[in-house]
Amino acid sequence: MIKACIFDLDGVIVDTAKYHYLAWKRLANELGFDFTEKQNERLKGVSRMTSLDILLEIGGLDIDEETKLRMADKKNRWYVDYISKMAPDEILPAVIPFLNSLKSNNIRIALGSASKNAPMILKQIGMQDYFDVVVDGTKVTHAKPNPEVFVKGAEELGVLPSECIVFEDAEAGIEAAINGKMYSVGIGSPEILGKADVVIPNFIGISFEKIVSLLQ
């Protein structure tokens, strides 16, 4: 029986992924190489330092740890500057009606995001009161596909992993849900998210009842 739903933030609730991409691309350009949206797929759902390692690998650069920390900090400052200007109209289509359908079914709701900026983003878009629990990058030490962020969300909600559905737009996030023994719903392309129990393009026309029927 489903008792809770856990949501990733980037690409599921809002499209902050585009701001991550802009900041990483800006860093790559500063370092002398280009960074494409296709290459950016590899960065979705993974930690900042792992993302930087992937970026440097793409650029063929070998950088010392101290410099990497400075680069990661610079990228994050750019990203925070971008998201500090976000507004409620950036909430993705039909997300609010879907969350309301969960509440009307007494389903608990958590946010499970690697982002350390998740509380700030929720405040910017006026959604801080929609989530019973927020587990962000300040509360976990392991990046997806490690299931820590989702398992901790289930623990804080007081439910079993097997009673949770995870909503994710990244392959690493779907793998984290699977590793955590949870149901998974991919938001986006079946080609990328094929391991999920169900894949939907977005929340338009989707209710809690619809999701449950698709999982059966």
ABEGO torsion letter per residue (X at the ends): XBABBBBBABGAABBAAAAAAAAAAAAAAAAGBBBBAAAAAAABGBBAAAAAAAAAAAAGBBBBAAAAAAAAAAAAAAAAAAAAABBAAABBBGAAAAAAAAAAAGBBBBBBBABAAAAAAAAAAGAAAABABBBBAAABABBOABAAAAAAAAAAAGBBAAABBBBBABAAAAAAAAAAGBBBBBBEBAAAAAABABBBABABGBBAAAAAAAAX
